[in-house]
Amino acid sequence: MNDCCGEQPTTEAPSCHGETNAPQRVDKFLWFVVSSVAVLYLLGLFLPHPKDEVFTVATMAHGVVELLNKMWWGLTLGVIFVGLLAKIPRDLVMSVLGHRDGFNSLLRATLAGVFLDLCSHGILAVGMKLYERGATIGQVMAFLLASPWNSLSLTLILFGLIGVGWTLLFILLSVIIGLISGYIFDGLVRRGTLPDNPHRETLDPDANFSDLWREFRSSWSFSGGGVLRLLEEGLRGSRIVIRWGLFGILLASLIRTVMPVEMFAEWFGASMVGLWLTLLAATIIEVCSEGSTPIAADLMNRAGAPGNAFTFLMAGVSTDYTEIMSIRDTTASWKIALYLPLVSLPQIIVLGVLLNQF
């Protein structure tokens, strides 16, 4: 009997990274950001909070502590989900999401993003693994755009911060953007503007979920070694996201030091200038979904700008360099990565303007 957390029969094509027995080069950038975050985090635990809002090592260190304390669980769950996805046969994953292009497959991917309770960085790791499992570009984009702040825990937090009505409206609009964007991406692939996912070539379009699940379940067992191998696979598969996510913590801490978050609510009112400033802030400031939620609530409650709040939540996904660089590294295509803001931002801006009229 096979270990479900261990090795599965080698019936799949190689991963997109083309794993071989050749030794891999040391990822110097990854080790740089890991060591930098680790050092600053330890300093933040022992250094007192600075009294003045000026740049000091202590200020940046406390920023790293705050962001990492909010992000670690999402990254950890993302690693676990990636490890699980790596052990589940691709045909089984795609029998759930749908093998073919079309609204039904896009809707499944969008709803999967909405109901998966992870932060934006955990969702990104899972989204990249879905690409490796054969999801269409449209499904991956719909999954990413609909999901990062729609987790159950953050939905409940938003209920308390901005109210049930506004929260449900934001979720509905994010689902619409995810579906429209996914449809556009799949259309661009059909037209040859964007490259198709090469992992789709090895999928069986006639695979039946019930049969695949019974076959997989029959080989399912647990062991301590299998769990360790699952975590190892998850870490390896999430390396790209971890690298850029930790770099985002460093950059966000630096920006927070020179630009306090409280300034957002004072500067960004319900006007076109405020909306564009919100878009700029969401682009240059790397915050996870837990960090973006209270900021968005401040933009709505203190600045009276619901459109700015929605824009901050959504634009942080479509313009986030962690997202763009992870997509680029996973798909090996700058074109796919840069089309994410090109396709989604116009929709976000239009909806932001309309919401500010309420």
Secondary structure, DSSP 8 states (H G I E B T S, - for coil): ---TTS---S-S---TT---SS-----HHHHHHHHHHHHHHHHHHHS---SSSS--HHHHHHHHHHHHHHHHHHHHHHHHHHHHHHHS-HHHHHHHH-SS-SHHHHHHHHHHHHHS---HHHHHHHHHHHHHTT--HHHHHHHHHHSTT-SHHHHHHHHHHH-HHHHHHHHHHHHHHHHHHHHHHHHHHHTTSS---GGGGG--TT--HHHHHHHHHHT----HHHHHHHHHHHHHHTHHHHHHHHHHHHHHHHHHHHS-THHHHHH--SSHHHHHHHHHHHHH----HHHHHHHHHHHHHTT--HHHHHHHHHHHHHS-HHHHHHHHHHHT-HHHHHHHHHHHHHHHHHHHHHHTT-
